């Protein structure tokens, strides 16, 4: 009973002092890789593994976000960092969904991170590496210039005076648009009737946006019907749901 009490007290003190789990469990196995690894799995091969750069470069930008960082070797460093999640794969939409579901989240950073396979310690310095996908959340829009976290050293050095090096690849940053607003209904009343060379005041189209949208821009669209040609403004926007009524 006394032993049990001591163990609980020790764990409670460690949590209160924010001591990393790995420091309390030297040489204990850590999370295994969830994505492909370079062969051999060294720091140098990790830095040049094309799978990571190709994955980041071809990743889709989720709806409602704009991509501000592409295929970097550093993660975002910001005092607005909230938390991070580990994903089973490099999935920008999954990371975006976590951000959307997290109150106050405005940006996310997804990347491949080289981690130790066991907790580095004096008895097991510079262990083999695993590769995980991290999804970091931030409570403000982030900038590419904030990609300053290139990794860090973990644990003691080995006999060759090399400690384990955490490294990052394929870092993509995505932010919500800085201006948020809702357009409920927009009616275009003027259309140019080329055949009659006159202006018609009949509604040309109705655009209904049922969720917040951003980055609205206008352009000119040429619409042709039998015998009549209209030149009307069109609306380009980003929004989860957009409905355009029939003409």
C-alpha positions in Angstrom: 0.0 0.0 0.0 2.8 2.3 0.8 4.4 1.5 -2.6 1.2 2.3 -4.4 0.9 5.7 -2.6 4.5 6.6 -3.5 4.0 5.8 -7.2 0.8 7.9 -7.4 2.5 10.8 -5.6 5.5 10.6 -8.0 3.3 10.6 -11.1 1.2 13.4 -9.7 4.3 15.5 -9.0 5.7 14.8 -12.5 2.4 15.9 -14.1 2.4 19.1 -12.0 6.0 19.8 -13.0 5.2 19.1 -16.7 7.9 16.4 -17.0 7.8 14.7 -20.4 6.5 11.1 -20.3 9.7 9.9 -22.1 11.9 11.4 -19.4 10.1 9.2 -16.9 10.4 6.1 -19.1 13.9 5.9 -20.5 14.3 3.5 -23.5 10.5 2.8 -23.5 9.0 2.2 -27.0 7.3 5.3 -28.5 4.7 5.6 -31.3 5.5 3.7 -34.5 5.5 5.1 -37.9 2.2 5.7 -39.6 3.6 6.7 -43.0 6.3 5.4 -45.4 9.9 5.7 -44.2 13.1 6.2 -46.2 15.4 3.2 -46.5 17.8 3.3 -44.7 15.9 5.5 -42.2 18.6 8.0 -41.3 18.5 11.8 -40.8 20.0 12.4 -44.3 17.6 10.1 -46.1 14.7 11.6 -44.2 15.7 15.1 -45.4 15.7 13.9 -49.1 12.9 11.4 -49.2 10.8 12.6 -52.2 7.6 10.9 -50.9 7.2 13.7 -48.3 7.8 16.6 -50.7 5.6 15.2 -53.4 2.8 14.5 -50.8 2.9 18.1 -49.5 3.2 19.7 -52.9 0.1 17.8 -54.2 -2.0 18.2 -51.1 -5.4 19.9 -51.5 -6.3 23.1 -49.8 -9.4 22.6 -47.8 -12.5 24.7 -48.4 -12.5 27.8 -46.2 -8.7 28.0 -46.0 -5.9 29.5 -48.0 -2.5 27.8 -48.2 0.2 30.1 -47.0 3.1 27.6 -46.6 4.0 24.7 -49.0 6.5 21.9 -48.6 8.7 23.5 -46.0 11.3 21.8 -43.8 10.1 23.7 -40.8 6.9 23.9 -38.7 5.1 27.1 -37.7 6.4 28.7 -34.5 3.9 31.0 -32.9 2.8 32.0 -29.4 -0.8 31.4 -30.6 -0.1 27.7 -30.8 -3.0 25.7 -29.3 -2.2 22.0 -29.5 -1.4 19.3 -32.0 -2.8 16.0 -33.0 -1.1 12.9 -34.6 -2.9 11.7 -37.8 -2.8 8.3 -39.3 -1.9 9.8 -42.7 -1.0 13.1 -44.3 -4.6 14.4 -44.8 -5.1 18.2 -45.0 -8.9 17.8 -44.9 -8.7 15.8 -41.7 -6.5 18.4 -40.1 -8.8 21.2 -41.3 -11.8 19.4 -39.8 -10.1 19.2 -36.4 -9.3 23.0 -36.7 -13.0 23.7 -37.6 -14.2 21.7 -34.6 -11.8 23.4 -32.2 -13.1 26.7 -30.7 -10.8 29.6 -31.6 -8.7 27.7 -34.2 -7.9 29.9 -37.2 -5.0 28.0 -38.8 -3.4 24.6 -39.0 0.1 23.2 -39.9 0.5 19.7 -41.1 3.8 18.0 -41.6 5.9 14.8 -41.4 8.0 14.7 -38.2 11.0 12.4 -37.5 10.7 11.1 -34.0 12.7 8.6 -31.9 11.4 5.1 -31.8 12.2 4.7 -28.1 12.7 7.4 -25.4 16.4 8.4 -25.8 18.4 7.9 -22.6 22.0 7.2 -21.5 21.4 3.5 -22.0 19.9 4.0 -25.5 21.2 7.2 -27.1 20.3 8.2 -30.7 17.8 5.4 -31.4 16.2 4.4 -34.7 13.6 6.8 -36.1 9.9 6.7 -36.7 7.9 9.1 -38.8 4.6 10.6 -37.7 2.2 13.2 -39.2 1.5 16.1 -36.9 -1.5 18.5 -37.2 -0.8 21.7 -35.2 -3.5 24.2 -34.4 -3.2 28.0 -34.0 -5.6 30.7 -32.8 -4.7 33.2 -35.4 -3.9 33.3 -39.1 -0.2 32.2 -39.6 2.4 33.4 -42.0 5.0 31.5 -44.0 7.7 33.6 -42.3 6.7 31.9 -39.0 8.1 28.5 -40.3 11.0 28.6 -37.9 10.8 25.2 -36.1 13.3 22.9 -37.8 13.3 20.3 -35.0 15.5 19.8 -32.0 18.0 17.4 -30.4 16.6 14.8 -28.0 18.5 12.8 -25.5 22.2 12.3 -24.9 24.8 11.8 -27.6 26.0 8.3 -28.6 29.6 7.0 -28.9 29.9 8.9 -32.1 28.9 12.1 -30.4 25.6 12.2 -32.2 22.2 12.7 -30.4 18.8 12.0 -31.9 17.7 14.8 -34.2 14.0 15.6 -34.7 13.4 16.9 -38.2 10.4 18.1 -40.2 9.4 17.7 -43.9 6.5 18.5 -46.1 5.2 21.3 -43.8 2.1 23.0 -45.2 0.3 25.8 -43.4 -3.3 26.8 -44.0 -5.2 29.8 -42.6 -8.8 30.8 -42.6 -9.4 34.0 -44.5 -8.9 37.1 -42.4 -12.3 38.6 -43.4 -15.4 36.7 -42.6 -18.8 37.6 -43.6 -22.1 36.2 -44.8 -23.9 36.9 -48.0 -27.5 35.7 -47.8 -28.8 36.8 -51.1 -27.5 38.7 -54.1 -29.8 39.5 -57.1 -28.3 40.8 -60.3 -30.9 43.1 -61.9 -29.0 44.4 -64.9 -28.3 42.3 -67.9 -27.2 43.5 -71.3 -29.4 42.3 -74.2 -27.0 42.4 -77.1 -29.7 41.6 -79.7 -31.9 44.4 -78.6 -29.0 46.7 -77.6 -30.8 47.6 -74.4 -30.6 47.1 -70.7 -33.1 44.7 -69.1 -34.0 45.3 -65.4 -35.3 41.7 -65.0 -33.3 39.6 -62.5 -30.6 37.7 -64.3 -29.7 35.3 -61.4 -29.9 34.8 -57.7 -27.0 33.7 -55.6 -27.7 32.4 -52.1 -24.8 31.6 -49.8 -25.9 29.5 -46.8 -22.6 29.7 -44.9 -19.8 32.3 -44.3 -17.8 33.0 -47.4 -14.7 34.9 -48.2 -12.6 36.4 -50.9 -15.4 37.6 -53.2 -14.4 38.8 -56.6 -16.4 39.9 -59.6 -15.9 39.3 -63.3 -17.9 39.4 -66.5 -19.5 36.4 -67.9 -21.1 36.0 -71.4 -24.3 34.0 -71.3 -26.0 33.1 -74.6 -29.6 31.9 -75.1 -31.4 31.4 -78.4 -31.6 34.8 -80.0 -30.3 36.7 -76.9 -26.9 37.3 -75.4 -26.4 38.6 -71.9 -23.3 40.0 -70.4 -23.7 39.8 -66.6 -21.4 40.0 -63.6 -20.5 36.7 -62.0 -19.5 36.2 -58.4 -16.5 34.0 -57.5 -16.3 33.1 -53.8 -15.2 30.5 -51.4 -17.9 29.0 -49.2 -19.0 25.6 -47.9 -22.4 25.8 -49.7 -23.3 27.9 -52.7 -26.7 27.7 -54.4 -27.4 29.4 -57.8 -31.0 29.5 -58.8 -32.3 28.8 -62.3 -32.4 31.7 -64.8 
